[in-house]
Amino acid sequence: MLRNVVDVLPARPPHGALLRRFGAVVAALGAAVLSGGAIQLGDRVPGRSFDLDYRLRLAGFPIGNAALKGGVGGGQYRVDLDARLTGLVGWVTGISGTGVSQGAASGRRVVPSVYSVDIPSGDHPVAVRVGLIGGNVVNASLTPPLQERPDRIPVQDAHKKGVVDPIGALLMLHPGAGPVLDPGACNRTLPVFDGSGRFDVKLSYSATKPIKLPGYDGPAIVCSARYVPIAGHRERPSVEYMRENRDMEAWLVPVAGTRALVPVRIAVATKIGRLVIEARRFGAPAPGAAETEPEFEPEPASGPDPGRNP
């Protein structure tokens, strides 16, 4: 969700960067097994379903769209993600892709069994397959493989235990009998493994704010986020920027009838302006209904490096 989000550049990226940027843009969510490089996915969506459409903006300019669908209940979850860059960025980079995460819904976070991403973009398609048992990685493949670099922080076996994938991390659980939307829902650390590297996303409560969009009218909890690289990355200026970045947040609302939360807004400062991923609706679109604009608080003025406080 947050990894290397500052690497959105006006040029067709090399294949090694496509995966990282796809995860950053959407950073950037039943039992299944990974065997012989093939993933076995069930078609059934468990429990209560959710369906969100997002628009992506960078420095105030539209750059893409994404859809997040899935379900949670009965101790299981599944999340499907479909993202596409559009406009000038899409024309230059040609990035689009799909991903899926599914597994058990237990405790304060999901426990994935399978994480899969496909980015069939241009001449450099990327495929990620990760199989897990109890949140521990047992098999992982990245096609094409990540290039060996002498300054890359190596990923150890310990870095692949008790993890969640970037898509599954978009579905957060808040067990207990109290309100779902309370500060405790934010206060957590997400240990993320994306198939090539490991990083933590540290969340903390910031505020509770009202939002209104088709399918939801009510409060959202706003979590401040910090990116902590662990392994698989190279110590470059973009990584240091994200490590020191204080302008990152996620707005969460509950999936009706559950104690699960999903993001309706993600905002991250980058070196070239603020990246905002904002839901246009929550729930299946009503047939024939007129499209209405979601109501969030006004976005601060965009510009290079807005609001950064290292």
C-alpha positions as YAML, in Angstrom:
chain: A
units: angstrom
residues:
- id: 1
  name: MET
  ca: [0.00, 0.00, 0.00]
- id: 2
  name: LEU
  ca: [2.79, 2.39, 0.89]
- id: 3
  name: ARG
  ca: [5.90, 0.78, -0.54]
- id: 4
  name: ASN
  ca: [7.99, 3.03, -2.81]
- id: 5
  name: VAL
  ca: [5.01, 5.25, -3.59]
- id: 6
  name: VAL
  ca: [7.36, 8.07, -4.54]
- id: 7
  name: ASP
  ca: [8.64, 6.12, -7.55]
- id: 8
  name: VAL
  ca: [5.79, 7.20, -9.85]
- id: 9
  name: LEU
  ca: [7.78, 8.66, -12.73]
- id: 10
  name: PRO
  ca: [6.79, 9.82, -16.23]
- id: 11
  name: ALA
  ca: [8.51, 6.95, -18.03]
- id: 12
  name: ARG
  ca: [7.76, 3.30, -18.69]
- id: 13
  name: PRO
  ca: [9.24, 1.58, -15.62]
- id: 14
  name: PRO
  ca: [11.51, -1.46, -15.77]
- id: 15
  name: HIS
  ca: [9.80, -4.72, -14.90]
- id: 16
  name: GLY
  ca: [11.28, -4.80, -11.39]
- id: 17
  name: ALA
  ca: [9.47, -1.58, -10.50]
- id: 18
  name: LEU
  ca: [6.03, -2.50, -11.81]
- id: 19
  name: LEU
  ca: [5.16, -4.68, -8.84]
- id: 20
  name: ARG
  ca: [6.30, -2.10, -6.32]
- id: 21
  name: ARG
  ca: [4.28, 0.67, -7.97]
- id: 22
  name: PHE
  ca: [1.16, -1.43, -8.27]
- id: 23
  name: GLY
  ca: [1.32, -2.13, -4.55]
- id: 24
  name: ALA
  ca: [1.90, 1.55, -3.84]
- id: 25
  name: VAL
  ca: [-1.04, 2.72, -5.90]
- id: 26
  name: VAL
  ca: [-3.42, 0.65, -3.88]
- id: 27
  name: ALA
  ca: [0.75, 0.92, -1.21]
- id: 28
  name: ALA
  ca: [-0.08, -0.24, -2.34]
- id: 29
  name: LEU
  ca: [-7.11, -7.06, 0.41]
- id: 30
  name: GLY
  ca: [-11.58, -20.54, 2.47]
- id: 31
  name: ALA
  ca: [-8.47, -22.40, 2.48]
- id: 32
  name: ALA
  ca: [-6.11, -22.26, -0.47]
- id: 33
  name: VAL
  ca: [-2.72, -23.76, -1.27]
- id: 34
  name: LEU
  ca: [0.23, -22.94, -3.46]
- id: 35
  name: SER
  ca: [1.56, -26.02, -5.23]
- id: 36
  name: GLY
  ca: [3.91, -26.20, -8.20]
- id: 37
  name: GLY
  ca: [3.53, -22.47, -8.77]
- id: 38
  name: ALA
  ca: [-0.26, -22.69, -9.30]
- id: 39
  name: ILE
  ca: [-2.73, -21.13, -6.89]
- id: 40
  name: GLN
  ca: [-5.98, -22.87, -6.00]
- id: 41
  name: LEU
  ca: [-8.65, -20.28, -5.20]
- id: 42
  name: GLY
  ca: [-12.20, -20.87, -4.10]
- id: 43
  name: ASP
  ca: [-14.88, -18.91, -5.92]
- id: 44
  name: ARG
  ca: [-17.17, -18.41, -2.92]
- id: 45
  name: VAL
  ca: [-17.11, -15.03, -1.21]
- id: 46
  name: PRO
  ca: [-17.54, -15.61, 2.53]
- id: 47
  name: GLY
  ca: [-19.96, -13.83, 4.88]
- id: 48
  name: ARG
  ca: [-20.80, -10.17, 4.39]
- id: 49
  name: SER
  ca: [-19.65, -8.72, 1.10]
- id: 50
  name: PHE
  ca: [-18.16, -5.31, 0.32]
- id: 51
  name: ASP
  ca: [-17.68, -3.50, -2.98]
- id: 52
  name: LEU
  ca: [-15.82, -0.20, -3.40]
- id: 53
  name: ASP
  ca: [-14.76, 1.89, -6.38]
- id: 54
  name: TYR
  ca: [-11.82, 4.27, -5.99]
- id: 55
  name: ARG
  ca: [-10.34, 7.09, -8.00]
- id: 56
  name: LEU
  ca: [-6.64, 7.91, -7.82]
- id: 57
  name: ARG
  ca: [-5.25, 11.43, -7.92]
- id: 58
  name: LEU
  ca: [-1.68, 12.69, -7.79]
- id: 59
  name: ALA
  ca: [-1.07, 16.39, -7.06]
- id: 60
  name: GLY
  ca: [-4.78, 16.91, -7.83]
- id: 61
  name: PHE
  ca: [-4.67, 15.25, -11.25]
- id: 62
  name: PRO
  ca: [-6.62, 12.02, -11.96]
- id: 63
  name: ILE
  ca: [-4.26, 9.12, -12.66]
- id: 64
  name: GLY
  ca: [-6.36, 5.96, -12.32]
- id: 65
  name: ASN
  ca: [-9.14, 3.85, -10.87]
- id: 66
  name: ALA
  ca: [-9.37, 0.81, -8.64]
- id: 67
  name: ALA
  ca: [-12.05, -1.60, -7.46]
- id: 68
  name: LEU
  ca: [-11.98, -3.55, -4.20]
- id: 69
  name: LYS
  ca: [-14.44, -6.41, -3.70]
- id: 70
  name: GLY
  ca: [-14.70, -9.31, -1.30]
- id: 71
  name: GLY
  ca: [-16.31, -10.72, 1.78]
- id: 72
  name: VAL
  ca: [-15.64, -11.55, 5.41]
- id: 73
  name: GLY
  ca: [-17.42, -13.90, 7.82]
- id: 74
  name: GLY
  ca: [-17.45, -17.39, 9.25]
- id: 75
  name: GLY
  ca: [-13.77, -17.09, 10.11]
- id: 76
  name: GLN
  ca: [-12.82, -16.55, 6.44]
- id: 77
  name: TYR
  ca: [-12.15, -13.64, 4.12]
- id: 78
  name: ARG
  ca: [-11.42, -12.90, 0.48]
- id: 79
  name: VAL
  ca: [-10.40, -9.63, -1.18]
- id: 80
  name: ASP
  ca: [-10.08, -8.97, -4.93]
- id: 81
  name: LEU
  ca: [-8.35, -5.87, -6.25]
- id: 82
  name: ASP
  ca: [-8.41, -4.48, -9.80]
- id: 83
  name: ALA
  ca: [-6.41, -1.31, -10.55]
- id: 84
  name: ARG
  ca: [-5.60, 0.65, -13.67]
- id: 85
  name: LEU
  ca: [-3.64, 3.83, -14.29]
- id: 86
  name: THR
  ca: [-5.32, 6.17, -16.75]
- id: 87
  name: GLY
  ca: [-4.75, 9.55, -18.37]
- id: 88
  name: LEU
  ca: [-1.20, 10.58, -19.23]
- id: 89
  name: VAL
  ca: [0.33, 8.32, -16.57]
- id: 90
  name: GLY
  ca: [-1.57, 5.32, -17.91]
- id: 91
  name: TRP
  ca: [-0.64, 6.14, -21.48]
- id: 92
  name: VAL
  ca: [3.06, 6.37, -20.59]
- id: 93
  name: THR
  ca: [3.32, 3.44, -18.18]
- id: 94
  name: GLY
  ca: [0.51, 1.13, -19.29]
- id: 95
  name: ILE
  ca: [0.18, -0.26, -15.76]
- id: 96
  name: SER
  ca: [-2.91, -2.27, -14.84]
- id: 97
  name: GLY
  ca: [-3.31, -5.37, -12.79]
- id: 98
  name: THR
  ca: [-5.34, -7.60, -10.54]
- id: 99
  name: GLY
  ca: [-4.69, -9.24, -7.20]
- id: 100
  name: VAL
  ca: [-6.37, -11.48, -4.66]
- id: 101
  name: SER
  ca: [-5.84, -12.36, -1.03]
- id: 102
  name: GLN
  ca: [-7.77, -14.95, 0.94]
- id: 103
  name: GLY
  ca: [-7.52, -16.98, 4.11]
- id: 104
  name: ALA
  ca: [-8.70, -16.88, 7.71]
- id: 105
  name: ALA
  ca: [-10.21, -13.91, 9.54]
- id: 106
  name: SER
  ca: [-8.98, -14.22, 13.10]
- id: 107
  name: GLY
  ca: [-8.00, -11.80, 15.87]
- id: 108
  name: ARG
  ca: [-7.01, -8.26, 14.88]
- id: 109
  name: ARG
  ca: [-5.88, -9.02, 11.34]
- id: 110
  name: VAL
  ca: [-6.49, -11.45, 8.55]
- id: 111
  name: VAL
  ca: [-4.29, -14.55, 8.23]
- id: 112
  name: PRO
  ca: [-3.71, -15.10, 4.51]
- id: 113
  name: SER
  ca: [-3.33, -18.49, 2.86]
- id: 114
  name: VAL
  ca: [-2.85, -17.13, -0.65]
- id: 115
  name: TYR
  ca: [-1.67, -13.87, -2.16]
- id: 116
  name: SER
  ca: [-1.58, -13.47, -5.93]
- id: 117
  name: VAL
  ca: [-0.89, -10.50, -8.23]
- id: 118
  name: ASP
  ca: [-0.84, -10.32, -12.04]
- id: 119
  name: ILE
  ca: [0.32, -7.23, -13.94]
- id: 120
  name: PRO
  ca: [0.16, -8.08, -17.67]
- id: 121
  name: SER
  ca: [1.61, -4.73, -18.71]
- id: 122
  name: GLY
  ca: [3.35, -4.31, -22.04]
- id: 123
  name: ASP
  ca: [6.56, -6.22, -22.61]
- id: 124
  name: HIS
  ca: [7.30, -6.75, -18.93]
- id: 125
  name: PRO
  ca: [4.47, -8.66, -17.22]
- id: 126
  name: VAL
  ca: [4.80, -9.41, -13.51]
- id: 127
  name: ALA
  ca: [3.30, -12.33, -11.58]
- id: 128
  name: VAL
  ca: [3.48, -12.90, -7.82]
- id: 129
  name: ARG
  ca: [2.42, -16.08, -6.05]
- id: 130
  name: VAL
  ca: [2.70, -16.51, -2.30]
- id: 131
  name: GLY
  ca: [1.38, -19.41, -0.24]
- id: 132
  name: LEU
  ca: [1.16, -19.24, 3.53]
- id: 133
  name: ILE
  ca: [0.21, -21.43, 6.47]
- id: 134
  name: GLY
  ca: [-0.85, -19.65, 9.64]
- id: 135
  name: GLY
  ca: [0.52, -16.38, 8.27]
- id: 136
  name: ASN
  ca: [3.95, -17.90, 7.62]
- id: 137
  name: VAL
  ca: [5.26, -17.94, 4.03]
- id: 138
  name: VAL
  ca: [5.89, -21.50, 2.80]
- id: 139
  name: ASN
  ca: [6.30, -20.80, -0.91]
- id: 140
  name: ALA
  ca: [6.79, -17.66, -2.93]
- id: 141
  name: SER
  ca: [7.61, -16.86, -6.53]
- id: 142
  name: LEU
  ca: [8.13, -13.60, -8.39]
- id: 143
  name: THR
  ca: [8.21, -13.58, -12.18]
- id: 144
  name: PRO
  ca: [10.53, -12.16, -13.37]
- id: 145
  name: PRO
  ca: [12.80, -12.55, -10.32]
- id: 146
  name: LEU
  ca: [13.94, -9.44, -8.50]
- id: 147
  name: GLN
  ca: [17.34, -8.32, -9.74]
- id: 148
  name: GLU
  ca: [20.27, -9.03, -7.44]
- id: 149
  name: ARG
  ca: [21.85, -5.85, -6.09]
- id: 150
  name: PRO
  ca: [24.77, -5.63, -3.66]
- id: 151
  name: ASP
  ca: [23.01, -2.99, -1.58]
- id: 152
  name: ARG
  ca: [19.70, -4.85, -1.28]
- id: 153
  name: ILE
  ca: [18.80, -5.79, 2.31]
- id: 154
  name: PRO
  ca: [18.40, -9.58, 2.24]
- id: 155
  name: VAL
  ca: [15.08, -11.17, 3.24]
- id: 156
  name: GLN
  ca: [15.57, -13.75, 5.98]
- id: 157
  name: ASP
  ca: [13.23, -16.59, 6.95]
- id: 158
  name: ALA
  ca: [12.28, -14.68, 10.10]
- id: 159
  name: HIS
  ca: [10.96, -11.83, 7.94]
- id: 160
  name: LYS
  ca: [8.33, -14.14, 6.40]
- id: 161
  name: LYS
  ca: [6.67, -15.30, 9.60]
- id: 162
  name: GLY
  ca: [3.45, -13.87, 11.02]
- id: 163
  name: VAL
  ca: [2.89, -11.62, 8.01]
- id: 164
  name: VAL
  ca: [0.02, -10.26, 5.96]
- id: 165
  name: ASP
  ca: [0.09, -9.41, 2.26]
- id: 166
  name: PRO
  ca: [-0.54, -5.87, 0.89]
- id: 167
  name: ILE
  ca: [-4.09, -6.65, -0.31]
- id: 168
  name: GLY
  ca: [-5.15, -8.54, 2.82]
- id: 169
  name: ALA
  ca: [-3.77, -5.64, 4.88]
- id: 170
  name: LEU
  ca: [-6.57, -3.46, 3.49]
- id: 171
  name: LEU
  ca: [-9.10, -5.49, 5.53]
- id: 172
  name: MET
  ca: [-8.62, -4.84, 9.25]
- id: 173
  name: LEU
  ca: [-10.43, -6.63, 12.08]
- id: 174
  name: HIS
  ca: [-11.38, -5.05, 15.40]
- id: 175
  name: PRO
  ca: [-12.59, -7.79, 17.76]
- id: 176
  name: GLY
  ca: [-14.46, -7.14, 20.97]
- id: 177
  name: ALA
  ca: [-17.85, -5.93, 22.12]
- id: 178
  name: GLY
  ca: [-17.30, -2.17, 22.00]
- id: 179
  name: PRO
  ca: [-17.74, 0.24, 19.10]
- id: 180
  name: VAL
  ca: [-16.03, -0.80, 15.88]
- id: 181
  name: LEU
  ca: [-15.05, 2.79, 15.16]
- id: 182
  name: ASP
  ca: [-12.94, 3.61, 18.18]
- id: 183
  name: PRO
  ca: [-9.27, 4.65, 18.44]
- id: 184
  name: GLY
  ca: [-8.19, 1.11, 19.22]
- id: 185
  name: ALA
  ca: [-9.07, 0.06, 15.68]
- id: 186
  name: CYS
  ca: [-6.21, 2.21, 14.40]
- id: 187
  name: ASN
  ca: [-3.53, 1.41, 16.92]
- id: 188
  name: ARG
  ca: [-1.68, -1.52, 15.34]
- id: 189
  name: THR
  ca: [1.34, -2.55, 13.28]
- id: 190
  name: LEU
  ca: [0.85, -4.44, 10.01]
- id: 191
  name: PRO
  ca: [3.81, -6.73, 9.14]
- id: 192
  name: VAL
  ca: [3.60, -6.86, 5.33]
- id: 193
  name: PHE
  ca: [5.33, -9.27, 2.93]
- id: 194
  name: ASP
  ca: [4.66, -8.46, -0.74]
- id: 195
  name: GLY
  ca: [6.47, -11.34, -2.41]
- id: 196
  name: SER
  ca: [9.82, -9.55, -2.71]
- id: 197
  name: GLY
  ca: [10.30, -7.68, 0.56]
- id: 198
  name: ARG
  ca: [9.11, -7.10, 4.09]
- id: 199
  name: PHE
  ca: [8.02, -3.82, 5.68]
- id: 200
  name: ASP
  ca: [5.83, -2.67, 8.56]
- id: 201
  name: VAL
  ca: [2.99, -0.17, 8.40]
- id: 202
  name: LYS
  ca: [2.53, 1.39, 11.83]
- id: 203
  name: LEU
  ca: [-0.93, 2.89, 12.35]
- id: 204
  name: SER
  ca: [-2.08, 5.20, 15.13]
- id: 205
  name: TYR
  ca: [-5.34, 7.02, 15.80]
- id: 206
  name: SER
  ca: [-5.54, 10.57, 14.49]
- id: 207
  name: ALA
  ca: [-9.21, 11.67, 14.38]
- id: 208
  name: THR
  ca: [-12.82, 10.72, 13.72]
- id: 209
  name: LYS
  ca: [-14.38, 12.59, 10.78]
- id: 210
  name: PRO
  ca: [-17.68, 12.49, 8.89]
- id: 211
  name: ILE
  ca: [-17.89, 11.34, 5.29]
- id: 212
  name: LYS
  ca: [-20.73, 10.91, 2.83]
- id: 213
  name: LEU
  ca: [-20.65, 8.82, -0.32]
- id: 214
  name: PRO
  ca: [-23.13, 6.53, -2.10]
- id: 215
  name: GLY
  ca: [-23.59, 3.55, 0.20]
- id: 216
  name: TYR
  ca: [-22.20, 5.15, 3.38]
- id: 217
  name: ASP
  ca: [-23.03, 8.25, 5.40]
- id: 218
  name: GLY
  ca: [-21.38, 8.44, 8.79]
- id: 219
  name: PRO
  ca: [-18.11, 8.64, 10.69]
- id: 220
  name: ALA
  ca: [-14.72, 7.32, 9.63]
- id: 221
  name: ILE
  ca: [-11.72, 6.83, 11.84]
- id: 222
  name: VAL
  ca: [-8.56, 8.40, 10.50]
- id: 223
  name: CYS
  ca: [-5.31, 6.52, 11.14]
- id: 224
  name: SER
  ca: [-1.91, 8.11, 10.72]
- id: 225
  name: ALA
  ca: [0.54, 5.74, 9.06]
- id: 226
  name: ARG
  ca: [4.29, 5.23, 9.13]
- id: 227
  name: TYR
  ca: [6.32, 3.12, 6.70]
- id: 228
  name: VAL
  ca: [9.14, 1.04, 8.20]
- id: 229
  name: PRO
  ca: [11.27, -0.88, 5.66]
- id: 230
  name: ILE
  ca: [12.60, -4.17, 7.02]
- id: 231
  name: ALA
  ca: [14.14, -6.20, 4.17]
- id: 232
  name: GLY
  ca: [14.14, -6.61, 0.40]
- id: 233
  name: HIS
  ca: [14.66, -2.89, -0.26]
- id: 234
  name: ARG
  ca: [17.69, -0.86, -1.25]
- id: 235
  name: GLU
  ca: [18.78, 2.09, 0.85]
- id: 236
  name: ARG
  ca: [17.93, 4.79, -1.66]
- id: 237
  name: PRO
  ca: [16.61, 8.38, -1.27]
- id: 238
  name: SER
  ca: [13.04, 7.28, -2.08]
- id: 239
  name: VAL
  ca: [13.11, 4.72, 0.75]
- id: 240
  name: GLU
  ca: [14.53, 7.28, 3.17]
- id: 241
  name: TYR
  ca: [11.84, 9.75, 2.12]
- id: 242
  name: MET
  ca: [9.10, 7.27, 2.89]
- id: 243
  name: ARG
  ca: [10.72, 6.24, 6.17]
- id: 244
  name: GLU
  ca: [10.68, 9.87, 7.32]
- id: 245
  name: ASN
  ca: [7.29, 10.71, 5.79]
- id: 246
  name: ARG
  ca: [4.76, 11.98, 8.36]
- id: 247
  name: ASP
  ca: [2.00, 12.79, 5.87]
- id: 248
  name: MET
  ca: [0.30, 9.43, 5.39]
- id: 249
  name: GLU
  ca: [-3.18, 8.48, 6.52]
- id: 250
  name: ALA
  ca: [-5.99, 5.98, 5.99]
- id: 251
  name: TRP
  ca: [-9.71, 6.57, 6.61]
- id: 252
  name: LEU
  ca: [-11.55, 3.42, 7.68]
- id: 253
  name: VAL
  ca: [-15.25, 2.51, 7.84]
- id: 254
  name: PRO
  ca: [-16.91, -0.77, 8.87]
- id: 255
  name: VAL
  ca: [-18.27, -3.49, 6.62]
- id: 256
  name: ALA
  ca: [-21.95, -3.68, 7.62]
- id: 257
  name: GLY
  ca: [-22.75, -6.52, 10.00]
- id: 258
  name: THR
  ca: [-19.10, -7.26, 10.81]
- id: 259
  name: ARG
  ca: [-16.22, -6.02, 12.94]
- id: 260
  name: ALA
  ca: [-14.06, -5.54, 9.87]
- id: 261
  name: LEU
  ca: [-12.97, -2.19, 8.45]
- id: 262
  name: VAL
  ca: [-11.90, -1.14, 4.95]
- id: 263
  name: PRO
  ca: [-10.30, 2.08, 3.71]
- id: 264
  name: VAL
  ca: [-12.41, 4.70, 1.97]
- id: 265
  name: ARG
  ca: [-9.50, 7.08, 1.64]
- id: 266
  name: ILE
  ca: [-5.72, 6.73, 1.60]
- id: 267
  name: ALA
  ca: [-3.49, 9.81, 1.29]
- id: 268
  name: VAL
  ca: [0.31, 9.82, 1.01]
- id: 269
  name: ALA
  ca: [2.67, 12.73, 0.45]
- id: 270
  name: THR
  ca: [5.18, 12.17, -2.34]
- id: 271
  name: LYS
  ca: [8.00, 14.26, -3.75]
- id: 272
  name: ILE
  ca: [5.80, 15.35, -6.67]
- id: 273
  name: GLY
  ca: [2.52, 15.93, -4.83]
- id: 274
  name: ARG
  ca: [-0.04, 14.15, -2.69]
- id: 275
  name: LEU
  ca: [-1.31, 10.76, -3.83]
- id: 276
  name: VAL
  ca: [-4.97, 10.30, -2.85]
- id: 277
  name: ILE
  ca: [-6.95, 7.08, -3.29]
- id: 278
  name: GLU
  ca: [-10.57, 7.96, -2.54]
- id: 279
  name: ALA
  ca: [-13.73, 5.84, -2.66]
- id: 280
  name: ARG
  ca: [-16.48, 7.04, -4.99]
- id: 281
  name: ARG
  ca: [-19.02, 4.58, -3.60]
- id: 282
  name: PHE
  ca: [-19.36, 1.82, -1.00]
- id: 283
  name: GLY
  ca: [-21.61, -0.98, -2.21]
- id: 284
  name: ALA
  ca: [-22.93, -2.14, -5.55]
- id: 285
  name: PRO
  ca: [-24.11, 0.74, -7.77]
- id: 286
  name: ALA
  ca: [-27.88, 1.18, -7.88]
- id: 287
  name: PRO
  ca: [-29.31, 0.65, -11.39]
- id: 288
  name: GLY
  ca: [-30.11, 3.98, -13.01]
- id: 289
  name: ALA
  ca: [-28.92, 6.01, -10.03]
- id: 290
  name: ALA
  ca: [-27.28, 9.35, -10.79]
- id: 291
  name: GLU
  ca: [-23.61, 9.52, -9.88]
- id: 292
  name: THR
  ca: [-22.92, 11.80, -6.92]
- id: 293
  name: GLU
  ca: [-19.64, 13.14, -5.62]
- id: 294
  name: PRO
  ca: [-18.38, 11.79, -2.26]
- id: 295
  name: GLU
  ca: [-18.05, 14.34, 0.53]
- id: 296
  name: PHE
  ca: [-14.72, 14.32, 2.36]
- id: 297
  name: GLU
  ca: [-13.07, 17.27, 4.03]
- id: 298
  name: PRO
  ca: [-11.35, 19.58, 1.50]
- id: 299
  name: GLU
  ca: [-7.98, 18.34, 0.27]
- id: 300
  name: PRO
  ca: [-5.04, 20.60, 1.21]
- id: 301
  name: ALA
  ca: [-3.40, 22.51, -1.63]
- id: 302
  name: SER
  ca: [-1.16, 20.23, -3.67]
- id: 303
  name: GLY
  ca: [2.43, 20.87, -4.54]
- id: 304
  name: PRO
  ca: [5.83, 19.28, -4.28]
- id: 305
  name: ASP
  ca: [6.40, 17.63, -0.90]
- id: 306
  name: PRO
  ca: [3.22, 19.00, 0.77]
- id: 307
  name: GLY
  ca: [2.98, 18.84, 4.52]
- id: 308
  name: ARG
  ca: [6.12, 16.82, 5.02]
- id: 309
  name: ASN
  ca: [7.45, 16.92, 8.57]
- id: 310
  name: PRO
  ca: [10.51, 14.71, 8.79]
...
